[in-house]
Amino acid sequence: MHTELTIATRGPGLVEITTPVAEAVAATGLDTGLAHLFIRHTSASLVIQENADPDVVADLETFFRRLVDRDPGLYRHTVEGPDDMPAHIRAALTQTALAVPVAGGRLALGTWQGIYLWEHRDAPQRRTVVCTCLGAPAA
């Protein structure tokens, strides 16, 4: 199974996408296998992170803002705006693809884990996440 999810972001920060991914996996009828996620962008990323305490995602965004300086004087690539090169760096430090096991027809995430799209640009965006599932169907 192969599907594309379109995710709207509100600007920088993490957007939990666990539910739409879980729904896409459930629609396959897959019992056991692997869900592979890939984001088709170079200024956003995918991460698995705690989804119980919203302070976690807020702290991650705060940390990355300190880690990757947004001063446009530091970068040559500024044609798409001052937030573009820092967004590329942040995406390079995180992930553009995830693999999540599927067991019993469901994502085999841990109790406190959620799947997030991490928007690194300042403006709202529409992002595409490709979800490909491989495995054995339910008996």
VEXVEX-115056 format. One record per residue (C-alpha): residue in three letters; x, z, y. Coordinates in pm, 1 decimal, padded with zeros to 6 digits. Each point is the difference from the previous one (the first is absolute). Layout:
% VEXVEX-115056
NODE ALA X Z Y
...
This chain:
% VEXVEX-115056
NODE MET 00000.0 00000.0 00000.0
NODE HIS 00115.4 -00084.2 00346.8
NODE THR -00177.2 00091.8 00322.2
NODE GLU 00082.6 00042.2 00366.0
NODE LEU -00109.3 00298.0 00206.8
NODE THR -00026.6 -00033.1 00377.5
NODE ILE 00071.6 00325.8 00177.2
NODE ALA -00062.2 00060.1 00369.7
NODE THR 00241.0 00238.6 00172.1
NODE ARG -00033.1 00179.1 00332.1
NODE GLY 00367.7 -00019.7 00093.9
NODE PRO 00287.0 00211.6 -00127.5
NODE GLY -00071.2 00238.4 -00283.3
NODE LEU -00104.2 00026.6 -00360.6
NODE VAL -00333.7 -00136.4 -00123.1
NODE GLU -00109.7 00124.3 -00340.9
NODE ILE -00097.3 -00292.9 -00223.0
NODE THR -00039.6 00186.1 -00330.8
NODE THR -00375.7 -00064.0 -00020.9
NODE PRO 00004.6 -00379.9 00050.1
NODE VAL 00291.4 -00029.8 -00242.6
NODE ALA -00181.1 00216.6 -00257.5
NODE GLU -00314.6 -00211.7 00041.7
NODE ALA 00199.5 -00321.0 -00051.3
NODE VAL 00157.4 00143.9 -00315.8
NODE ALA -00337.3 00119.4 -00135.0
NODE ALA -00147.8 -00347.8 00055.7
NODE THR 00255.3 -00148.9 -00241.8
NODE GLY -00130.4 00188.2 -00304.5
NODE LEU 00362.5 00090.8 -00074.3
NODE ASP 00044.1 00310.1 -00216.5
NODE THR 00378.8 00034.1 -00012.2
NODE GLY 00261.4 -00179.7 00200.8
NODE LEU 00159.3 -00030.8 00338.9
NODE ALA -00130.6 -00063.9 00350.0
NODE HIS 00260.2 -00171.6 00215.5
NODE LEU -00049.7 00005.9 00377.3
NODE PHE 00188.4 -00216.7 00248.2
NODE ILE -00043.0 -00012.3 00377.6
NODE ARG 00039.7 -00344.2 00157.3
NODE HIS 00161.9 00122.9 00319.4
NODE THR 00346.1 00097.6 00126.6
NODE SER -00113.6 00257.3 00256.0
NODE ALA -00216.7 00220.2 -00222.7
NODE SER 00058.5 00163.9 -00336.1
NODE LEU -00157.6 00172.1 -00299.7
NODE VAL 00066.9 00357.2 -00112.4
NODE ILE -00138.4 00255.4 -00241.3
NODE GLN -00030.4 00330.9 00177.5
NODE GLU -00192.8 00326.6 00004.3
NODE ASN -00364.5 -00049.9 00096.2
NODE ALA -00116.9 00362.9 00009.4
NODE ASP 00148.7 00117.4 00329.9
NODE PRO -00019.4 -00238.6 00299.6
NODE ASP 00302.5 00175.3 00151.6
NODE VAL 00218.0 -00179.0 -00257.6
NODE VAL -00077.6 -00349.0 00129.4
NODE ALA 00022.3 00121.4 00362.6
NODE ASP 00342.5 00152.2 -00068.4
NODE LEU 00119.7 -00319.8 -00169.5
NODE GLU -00097.6 -00207.7 00303.9
NODE THR 00167.6 00250.7 00234.9
NODE PHE 00319.5 00000.3 -00209.3
NODE PHE 00021.0 -00380.7 -00014.1
NODE ARG -00052.3 -00023.3 00377.6
NODE ARG 00309.5 00220.1 00038.7
NODE LEU 00194.0 -00179.5 -00273.8
NODE VAL -00050.9 -00354.9 00134.1
NODE ASP 00065.1 -00021.2 00373.0
NODE ARG -00246.4 -00222.3 00185.0
NODE ASP 00232.8 -00082.8 00289.9
NODE PRO -00017.4 -00383.0 00025.1
NODE GLY 00351.8 00000.0 00148.5
NODE LEU 00130.9 00079.0 -00348.8
NODE TYR -00130.7 -00318.9 -00164.0
NODE ARG 00045.7 -00375.4 00029.1
NODE HIS -00334.4 -00081.0 -00164.2
NODE THR -00249.1 00075.5 00277.9
NODE VAL -00199.6 -00325.3 00017.1
NODE GLU -00311.7 00163.0 -00152.1
NODE GLY 00016.0 00309.3 00218.8
NODE PRO 00194.7 00323.6 00021.3
NODE ASP -00170.5 00150.7 -00306.1
NODE ASP 00080.9 -00289.2 -00236.0
NODE MET 00362.0 00066.6 -00098.4
NODE PRO -00059.0 00374.5 -00047.0
NODE ALA -00296.0 -00097.6 -00222.7
NODE HIS 00226.3 -00224.9 -00210.8
NODE ILE 00252.2 00281.6 -00039.4
NODE ARG -00268.7 00247.2 -00103.0
NODE ALA -00135.4 -00248.3 -00256.2
NODE ALA 00353.1 -00051.7 -00137.2
NODE LEU 00039.1 00377.4 -00045.9
NODE THR -00325.8 00032.7 -00190.5
NODE GLN -00164.8 -00239.4 -00249.5
NODE THR -00181.6 -00330.9 -00004.4
NODE ALA -00114.3 00035.5 -00363.0
NODE LEU -00129.0 00276.0 -00226.5
NODE ALA -00075.3 00017.5 -00371.6
NODE VAL -00263.0 00250.5 -00111.4
NODE PRO -00088.5 00061.8 -00366.3
NODE VAL -00359.4 -00047.0 -00111.9
NODE ALA -00131.8 00230.9 -00274.3
NODE GLY -00357.1 00029.1 -00117.6
NODE GLY -00102.4 -00265.5 00250.8
NODE ARG 00121.9 00204.9 00298.3
NODE LEU 00310.4 00025.2 00213.0
NODE ALA 00227.0 00260.4 -00159.3
NODE LEU 00088.5 00171.4 00327.1
NODE GLY 00092.1 00366.3 00020.6
NODE THR -00242.8 00258.2 00133.7
NODE TRP 00127.0 -00014.4 00358.8
NODE GLN 00107.6 -00364.3 00011.2
NODE GLY -00157.8 -00277.3 00202.3
NODE ILE 00098.6 -00360.0 00071.8
NODE TYR 00063.2 -00078.3 00365.9
NODE LEU 00059.1 -00304.6 00212.5
NODE TRP 00243.0 00106.1 00271.7
NODE GLU -00047.1 -00193.6 00320.2
NODE HIS 00318.1 -00018.5 00208.3
NODE ARG -00122.5 -00213.2 00294.3
NODE ASP -00159.4 00147.7 00313.3
NODE ALA -00309.9 -00221.3 00006.6
NODE PRO -00281.1 -00007.6 -00258.8
NODE GLN 00063.7 -00255.8 -00275.1
NODE ARG -00174.0 -00159.8 -00295.2
NODE ARG 00228.0 00034.5 -00302.6
NODE THR -00020.2 -00165.5 -00339.7
NODE VAL 00086.3 00189.7 -00318.0
NODE VAL 00020.4 -00202.3 -00321.5
NODE CYS -00113.8 00193.2 -00307.1
NODE THR 00094.8 -00138.5 -00341.6
NODE CYS -00106.2 00185.6 -00315.1
NODE LEU 00146.4 -00056.1 -00344.6
NODE GLY -00089.0 00170.5 -00323.6
NODE ALA -00251.2 00047.6 -00277.4
NODE PRO -00375.5 -00011.9 00062.5
NODE ALA -00231.2 00279.8 -00106.3
NODE ALA -00103.7 -00028.4 -00364.3
